[in-house]
Amino acid sequence: MTAAIVGYARTSTIDQDAGLAAQERDLRAAGCTKVFSEQVSSVATTRPQLVAVLDYVREGDTLVVTKPDRLARSTADLLAIAERLRAKGVTLRILSMQIDTGTATGKLMLTLLGGIAEFERDLMLERQREGIAKAKADGKYKGRAPTAQRKAADIHRLKAEGKTADAIVAELGVSRSSVFRILRERA
């Protein structure tokens, strides 16, 4: 069985037909014999064609995308997809960045991209912690009010009325664990 060059194209909305057509054209020009396409936001809970292409590719195949944001939601997502492909023995090519994980340079570039993303995330979290500490010191930060605790009286009332935990969850929109925790606190 010969290795396949497979493409994946995505636009966020159905209004972007020209963008999808351009991606498909570029993928075919890059040698893709099969192209999976969809018009769905990257933040959608499911991207059926992405799931299909990741299932379709086999060892020795190459998955080609025009840009990283067409494939992944974030750098972390991109690295997770790349690792999934690597585990299957599939190479990833990103045309806009000239990255090909079938080469040592491509692997290095993807690794550097991941390292930079992790570094940026660590810096952001550090700044966030510092900002929260300063806001707390200034008395401006109280944190998120516990939702279930505000409904504790209602939880006890509904339980006293004989309602089950599931009924309380459905009526008040709090989690089962919160219901049981609040009931245990008074016991």
Number of C-alpha atoms within 10 A of each C-alpha: 4 6 12 18 23 24 26 24 26 28 22 16 14 13 10 12 13 11 16 20 15 13 23 23 14 18 24 17 10 17 13 20 12 16 20 17 19 17 17 17 16 18 11 9 8 11 15 12 18 18 11 12 18 17 11 11 20 17 14 16 19 23 26 27 26 23 17 19 16 18 20 18 14 14 18 15 15 19 17 14 16 21 15 13 22 15 11 16 16 24 25 27 25 19 16 10 12 13 19 21 22 16 13 9 13 19 17 14 17 19 14 12 16 18 14 13 16 14 12 12 12 12 12 12 12 12 12 12 12 12 13 16 14 13 13 13 10 9 9 11 13 9 8 6 8 9 12 19 15 10 17 17 12 15 25 17 13 17 16 10 9 11 15 12 19 12 14 21 17 12 13 14 12 17 16 14 12 19 22 12 14 17 15 9 7 8 5
